Every structure is written in structure tokens, then in C-alpha cells.
């Protein structure tokens, strides 16, 4: 009939036994439509029926349907680290349970191929500005870190603090004398002494970044290969409410399809590692979702939670990071 284009096919290789319902859904066809189309073009020994599962090496898919789905699929199971220069601002919300404590702030991230520069804005506690003396001290002392320049590993992990000498200098010559003058008590003197030791050489005290949930998750080494789109690993997270690290057996699952918002999705799930102390009690969980820009592979968002139990009380860290 005039005006009707010839419907062409694409041969798709099938691994294992054909699942008609699943495969037809992926190409936005009914099982009947898929079988009917396939049987028009296949050889006699490749003919399919709706009722019986069958091994076939290839199935014939309408080319237009194949192209639509192909555009939604990742072409590689390797998540490569961004290699571009950019500037982004992220909003961060962290909630700690059972204390029901929430903090939020904005952080600017300036990226080049080999390093990241961070500048953190004011921290809010339970949607209020910080007003307690000790919290104010920590906030003022922390601001000396910024701008913070970090060299990154090939997998996205934190490597070294590039400008540690510059930070140490502004802490020693400017911040420390002013803070000592303003905050005068045994408690604040002890806090400032600990900070002074840390700021002398941040590369010798990188555990302070590892214990910070933002740095732990933002610099998690997610830029790697995922054979068969998944990988098992081990993750340790510091719970400040317990002053201890909790270990989890985790699984990374890289989605084969882009999200509805055209992002790359990486799901991280797992269960707390069993040990002598938690053998007969409930175990915590990891449930995190990373989304990356399709083109640049920069982090777009990180959402989810991590949990553990202590004396039947659940301790949970809920984490949200979104590009603004």
C-alpha cells in the first residue's frame, strides 16, 4: 500500500531461555506482537509460540523499537571518571536518628580533570542557624578548610589535600589566635588543641574526612568497571552517635538503562557485617542511589540511608545531595 514504509528488523542475541514477557515489555510490545513479528522473518527452526519457552539464539525485533530502546541503554559497564572542568553547587541534607538531628548546607564544587575544589557555605541545624557556643566554634574552625583542594584517584576516591600548607598557614596565623581570644574555657581550649594538631598536616589526618559522611559518600570510589553490571564490595561508615565504624557487605548494581531523567543510576545495597557484638541482634542496612550526568558522568544526586543497631536502638543516617 502506498505511503506505508517497509518494516525492517534487527536481530537481537538472546542469552539463555527466552523470557517473552520481559523481552516484549522492554521493547514496548505485547508478547503476541513480538512473536508475530519474529515469525515473519525468522527461519523455520526459529519459529516461536506463546505457550512454550524455547531456546533461540536470536530474536527479530522491529528496527524502530530496537532504536528507541538502544538509545536508553548504557553502552559500557565501566563508569568512567569525569574528565571535564566544571562548577556546580549542591544542596546537602543529613539527618541523624534517633537524635532527630538534621543539618543542611550548600557546597560549591569546582572540578578539573585531576582535582576538586570545595567551598562550603553556612551550616544550619534543624533549619536554624547555629547558636550554641561549641557548635559555633566548630563552624568557625571548619571554615578555615575552605577553599579545600583535593586530588582524586582514578576511581573518584580522595587522594590528597593539595593546599594543606595554605590551610595550615591561615589556621595558625589568623584563625587560631582569634578563636583563642574569643573562646576561653577548658573545653574550648581542648577542642582548639585537637584542631591545631589536625590542621598542621591534613594529609596525616585524613581520617577526619573519612569519618565525615559527606566526604565518605561524595568521594566513594564508584568510578570503576561493573562486570555484568554488578559488583560486590565492603563498605565502612563512621557513626558519630556511636563513635565507631560499621562494616557492610554491599552490592553495586549499575542500571543498564538511563533513568527517566536521562541519568546513569548506580544502586548500592547491603547488610551490616556480622561479628561477635551483633551476632544475635538486628542488622543495619545500606540503601543508596547515585545518579550521574549521562554525558559528563558527574554526580547529579546521592540519596538514601545507612543504619545500624545498638542495644535495640536503631541508628540511621539519612543522606540527600542534589545538584542545584
ChimeraX attribute file (.defattr): number of C-alpha atoms within 10 A of each C-alpha:
attribute: neighborCount
match mode: 1-to-1
recipient: residues
	/A:1	5
	/A:2	4
	/A:3	5
	/A:4	6
	/A:5	7
	/A:6	7
	/A:7	9
	/A:8	12
	/A:9	18
	/A:10	16
	/A:11	16
	/A:12	12
	/A:13	11
	/A:14	14
	/A:15	11
	/A:16	10
	/A:17	11
	/A:18	17
	/A:19	14
	/A:20	21
	/A:21	14
	/A:22	13
	/A:23	16
	/A:24	17
	/A:25	12
	/A:26	13
	/A:27	18
	/A:28	15
	/A:29	17
	/A:30	16
	/A:31	18
	/A:32	14
	/A:33	13
	/A:34	23
	/A:35	20
	/A:36	16
	/A:37	18
	/A:38	22
	/A:39	17
	/A:40	11
	/A:41	16
	/A:42	15
	/A:43	9
	/A:44	8
	/A:45	7
	/A:46	16
	/A:47	16
	/A:48	20
	/A:49	13
	/A:50	13
	/A:51	7
	/A:52	9
	/A:53	12
	/A:54	16
	/A:55	14
	/A:56	16
	/A:57	14
	/A:58	16
	/A:59	23
	/A:60	22
	/A:61	23
	/A:62	17
	/A:63	14
	/A:64	14
	/A:65	15
	/A:66	18
	/A:67	13
	/A:68	12
	/A:69	14
	/A:70	13
	/A:71	11
	/A:72	15
	/A:73	14
	/A:74	17
	/A:75	10
	/A:76	12
	/A:77	16
	/A:78	15
	/A:79	18
	/A:80	17
	/A:81	20
	/A:82	21
	/A:83	13
	/A:84	12
	/A:85	13
	/A:86	14
	/A:87	12
	/A:88	15
	/A:89	16
	/A:90	19
	/A:91	16
	/A:92	20
	/A:93	18
	/A:94	19
	/A:95	19
	/A:96	19
	/A:97	15
	/A:98	12
	/A:99	10
	/A:100	10
	/A:101	13
	/A:102	18
	/A:103	16
	/A:104	20
	/A:105	17
	/A:106	20
	/A:107	19
	/A:108	19
	/A:109	19
	/A:110	17
	/A:111	20
	/A:112	15
	/A:113	14
	/A:114	16
	/A:115	19
	/A:116	22
	/A:117	19
	/A:118	19
	/A:119	16
	/A:120	18
	/A:121	14
	/A:122	13
	/A:123	19
	/A:124	16
	/A:125	16
	/A:126	13
	/A:127	12
	/A:128	11
	/A:129	12
	/A:130	16
	/A:131	10
	/A:132	8
	/A:133	11
	/A:134	14
	/A:135	13
	/A:136	14
	/A:137	17
	/A:138	14
	/A:139	14
	/A:140	14
	/A:141	19
	/A:142	13
	/A:143	16
	/A:144	19
	/A:145	21
	/A:146	14
	/A:147	18
	/A:148	19
	/A:149	21
	/A:150	20
	/A:151	19
	/A:152	19
	/A:153	16
	/A:154	17
	/A:155	16
	/A:156	20
	/A:157	19
	/A:158	22
	/A:159	15
	/A:160	17
	/A:161	21
	/A:162	17
	/A:163	18
	/A:164	18
	/A:165	15
	/A:166	13
	/A:167	21
	/A:168	21
	/A:169	14
	/A:170	14
	/A:171	23
	/A:172	14
	/A:173	10
	/A:174	12
	/A:175	16
	/A:176	18
	/A:177	11
	/A:178	12
	/A:179	17
	/A:180	14
	/A:181	8
	/A:182	11
	/A:183	15
	/A:184	10
	/A:185	10
	/A:186	9
	/A:187	11
	/A:188	18
	/A:189	14
	/A:190	11
	/A:191	15
	/A:192	19
	/A:193	13
	/A:194	11
	/A:195	16
	/A:196	16
	/A:197	13
	/A:198	17
	/A:199	22
	/A:200	17
	/A:201	15
	/A:202	21
	/A:203	17
	/A:204	13
	/A:205	13
	/A:206	15
	/A:207	11
	/A:208	12
	/A:209	14
	/A:210	18
	/A:211	18
	/A:212	14
	/A:213	17
	/A:214	17
	/A:215	14
	/A:216	17
	/A:217	18
	/A:218	17
	/A:219	19
	/A:220	15
	/A:221	16
	/A:222	21
	/A:223	18
	/A:224	15
	/A:225	16
	/A:226	17
	/A:227	12
	/A:228	10
	/A:229	16
	/A:230	16
	/A:231	15
	/A:232	13
	/A:233	11
	/A:234	13
	/A:235	17
	/A:236	16
	/A:237	20
	/A:238	16
	/A:239	20
	/A:240	14
	/A:241	13
	/A:242	12
	/A:243	9
	/A:244	12
	/A:245	13
	/A:246	18
	/A:247	20
	/A:248	24
	/A:249	17
	/A:250	20
	/A:251	19
	/A:252	19
	/A:253	19
	/A:254	24
	/A:255	17
	/A:256	17
	/A:257	17
	/A:258	19
	/A:259	15
	/A:260	8
	/A:261	9
	/A:262	14
	/A:263	21
	/A:264	25
	/A:265	22
	/A:266	21
	/A:267	18
	/A:268	21
	/A:269	20
	/A:270	21
	/A:271	20
	/A:272	23
	/A:273	18
	/A:274	16
	/A:275	9
	/A:276	6
	/A:277	8
	/A:278	16
	/A:279	10
	/A:280	9
	/A:281	12
	/A:282	16
	/A:283	17
	/A:284	22
	/A:285	21
	/A:286	22
	/A:287	17
	/A:288	20
	/A:289	17
	/A:290	21
	/A:291	22
	/A:292	21
	/A:293	17
	/A:294	17
	/A:295	10
	/A:296	14
	/A:297	18
	/A:298	19
	/A:299	20
	/A:300	19
	/A:301	21
	/A:302	22
	/A:303	18
	/A:304	17
	/A:305	19
	/A:306	22
	/A:307	22
	/A:308	23
	/A:309	18
	/A:310	14
	/A:311	8
	/A:312	9
	/A:313	11
	/A:314	14
	/A:315	19
	/A:316	22
	/A:317	24
	/A:318	17
	/A:319	20
	/A:320	20
	/A:321	24
	/A:322	16
	/A:323	15
	/A:324	11
